[in-house]
Amino acid sequence: MPNSRHITFSADPDTHRVLEAVREQQGLETTDQAAEFLIRRRMRLMSQRAAGPRNLTPVRGRR
């Protein structure tokens, strides 16, 4: 389910260069996608540190 919320931010030239490098490295279309990629990655790493490596694994139930 896509999230319809949008957040905007201003990037200084250094931040823009970093986002552009991440965009190219990850094969993304926009620097907004690069920012989202970095945010999600950081959230994933922080949650792993807080709860251990199993916290974001899918729960498989009976089907």
Buried (B, 14 or more C-beta within 10 A) or exposed (E): EEEEEEEEEEEEEEEEEBBEEBBEEEEBEEBBBBBEBBEEEEEEEEEEEEEEEEEEEEEEEEE
